[in-house]
Amino acid sequence: MIPAVFFAYLLIGPKPVGQLISVTGKLRWRWFGLALAASAVLFALYFGVNFGLGAVGIGASEPVPASSLPTDPLFYALLVILLTPFQCAAEELVFRGAFMQVIGSWLKHPLFAILLPVPLFTIGHLYDIWGLLDVAAFAIAAGYLTWRTGGLEAAMAMHIINNTFLFLLGAVGLVDLNATESNPVSLVFSVCFMALLTFMLVKLADRQGIARTAGPIPVADRRPLLQPWQMNQPPLRPNQPYWAPPAYQPEQQPHAGNPPVDSPPAPRAPDPSDR
């Protein structure tokens, strides 16, 4: 999927392919690593709280059936670690990269670019209504982070850590990866956590000075709107309005085919011999 989205981006117009990733035209590895670390810490706390509440009977889920467990957990975990980053990066390049930029080129307000790809991303997940709302909240958070940080790094980090943790927990039988049903309590917990994670990543981006635009905003040209010509010299009449034609007109050069206009002769100084 990654080569396909890059090729499609080239067909849209003559843009550097790197701008699909960030405003700098490349993946900002330092910022990506910080976002990965912050997401990993917060997701670890989130799953720890979830399992702790489940242990005391709050929001406890059903036991994972044996049919949902992988036959070789170690090999499954290795595949998760190796392939999940590419799977998440491909989805972000499509939905938060290409789709958001195309929509943003048509509709200038960022809400259109953030919200319109959400249904397309959501319908690709086979969950009940609570699960689909959870996926939609994730898509909105990822879209906002992409717009707010000027690139896909934060959304990719959040997506990679979320999927990797879920798949690894599924490999050891703590999460049922084949479950398609959720509940309102899980939705509320997930939305609150997603809002917290988004807030923390935005604050981290501001502290690191992450660029949001491709360059400085150009200074607006503030020329007078009612002055169709340049006032190269002050008007000879003090009360002349600034929008009026200049009172002084320079001498015009004669055009080809027109005889030059002779100026009147200058007065001759008196000669003593004429007396």
Stockholm file with secondary structure:
# STOCKHOLM 1.0

chainA/1-275         MIPAVFFAYLLIGPKPVGQLISVTGKLRWRWFGLALAASAVLFALYFGVNFGLGAVGIGASEPVPASSLPTDPLFYALLVILLTPFQCAAEELVFRGAFMQVIGSWLKHPLFAILLPVPLFTIGHLYDIWGLLDVAAFAIAAGYLTWRTGGLEAAMAMHIINNTFLFLLGAVGLVDLNATESNPVSLVFSVCFMALLTFMLVKLADRQGIARTAGPIPVADRRPLLQPWQMNQPPLRPNQPYWAPPAYQPEQQPHAGNPPVDSPPAPRAPDPSDR
#=GR chainA/1-275 SS CHHHHHHHHHHHCSCCGGGGTBTTSSCCHHHHHHHHHHHHHHHHHHHHHHHHHHHTTSSCCCCCCGGGSCSSHHHHHHHHHHHHHHHHHHHHIIIIIIHHHHHHHHCCSHHHHHHTHHHHHHTTSCCCHHHHHHHHHHHHHHHHHHHHHTBSHHHHHHHHHHHHHHHHHHHTTSSCTTCCCCCHHHHHHHHHHHHHHHHHHHHHHHHHTCCCSSSCCCCCCCCCTTCCSCCCSCCSSTTCCTTSCCSCCCCCCCCTTSCCCCCCCCCCCCCGGGC
#=GC SS_cons         CHHHHHHHHHHHCSCCGGGGTBTTSSCCHHHHHHHHHHHHHHHHHHHHHHHHHHHTTSSCCCCCCGGGSCSSHHHHHHHHHHHHHHHHHHHHIIIIIIHHHHHHHHCCSHHHHHHTHHHHHHTTSCCCHHHHHHHHHHHHHHHHHHHHHTBSHHHHHHHHHHHHHHHHHHHTTSSCTTCCCCCHHHHHHHHHHHHHHHHHHHHHHHHHTCCCSSSCCCCCCCCCTTCCSCCCSCCSSTTCCTTSCCSCCCCCCCCTTSCCCCCCCCCCCCCGGGC
//
